[in-house]
Amino acid sequence: MVTTEERVKNIIVDQLGVEKKDVKTNSSLIDDLGADSLDIVELVMAMEEEFGLEIPDEHAEKIKTVGDVIQYIDDKSPKA
């Protein structure tokens, strides 16, 4: 089974066109991975679609790193 972390990293690689080896948990989406504000919006939409979640703008604004994305999704995902 693919982990949340792997799924998130795969989406980031696809959306931002970065190398998977460069996507680390502590990587800043903007400073380290080169995302701009439009990229962030597209990432949020891709995460919402992939995980079946709605990420309100006020929460999306607080997500700065790859780890923040993973933590948010783990916290909000329904537990099996």
C-alpha positions as CSV (number, residue, x, y, z in Angstrom):
1,M,0.0,0.0,0.0
2,V,1.3,3.4,-0.9
3,T,1.7,5.8,2.1
4,T,0.3,9.3,2.3
5,E,3.9,10.6,2.2
6,E,4.5,8.8,-1.1
7,R,1.3,9.9,-2.6
8,V,1.9,13.6,-1.6
9,K,5.5,13.5,-3.0
10,N,4.3,12.0,-6.3
11,I,1.7,14.8,-6.7
12,I,4.4,17.4,-5.9
13,V,6.8,15.9,-8.5
14,D,4.0,15.8,-11.1
15,Q,2.7,19.3,-10.4
16,L,6.0,21.1,-10.0
17,G,8.2,19.1,-12.3
18,V,10.9,18.6,-9.7
19,E,13.1,15.5,-9.1
20,K,11.7,13.1,-6.5
21,K,15.0,13.1,-4.7
22,D,14.6,16.8,-4.1
23,V,11.2,16.4,-2.4
24,K,12.0,15.9,1.3
25,T,9.6,16.2,4.3
26,N,11.3,19.5,5.4
27,S,11.4,21.0,1.9
28,S,9.7,24.4,1.6
29,L,7.2,24.3,-1.3
30,I,8.2,27.9,-2.3
31,D,11.8,28.3,-1.3
32,D,13.2,24.8,-2.0
33,L,10.9,23.5,-4.7
34,G,10.2,26.8,-6.5
35,A,6.4,26.8,-6.3
36,D,4.6,30.1,-6.8
37,S,1.1,31.1,-5.6
38,L,-0.6,29.5,-8.7
39,D,1.4,26.3,-8.1
40,I,0.2,26.2,-4.5
41,V,-3.4,26.6,-5.6
42,E,-3.0,23.8,-8.1
43,L,-1.2,21.6,-5.5
44,V,-4.1,22.1,-3.1
45,M,-6.6,21.2,-5.7
46,A,-4.6,18.0,-6.7
47,M,-4.4,17.0,-3.0
48,E,-8.1,17.6,-2.5
49,E,-8.9,15.4,-5.5
50,E,-6.4,12.6,-4.6
51,F,-7.4,12.4,-0.9
52,G,-11.1,13.3,-1.2
53,L,-10.7,16.3,1.2
54,E,-11.6,19.9,1.1
55,I,-8.7,22.2,2.2
56,P,-10.1,25.6,3.2
57,D,-8.0,28.6,2.0
58,E,-7.2,29.6,5.6
59,H,-5.6,26.1,6.1
60,A,-3.9,26.1,2.7
61,E,-2.2,29.4,3.6
62,K,-0.5,27.7,6.6
63,I,0.9,24.8,4.6
64,K,4.6,25.7,3.9
65,T,6.5,22.5,3.7
66,V,6.0,19.0,2.3
67,G,5.7,17.8,5.9
68,D,2.9,20.3,6.5
69,V,1.0,18.8,3.6
70,I,1.5,15.2,4.8
71,Q,0.5,16.1,8.4
72,Y,-2.6,18.0,7.3
73,I,-3.8,15.1,5.2
74,D,-3.1,12.5,7.9
75,D,-5.0,14.7,10.4
76,K,-8.0,15.2,8.2
77,S,-8.3,11.8,6.5
78,P,-10.9,9.5,7.7
79,K,-9.4,6.7,9.7
80,A,-10.0,3.2,8.5
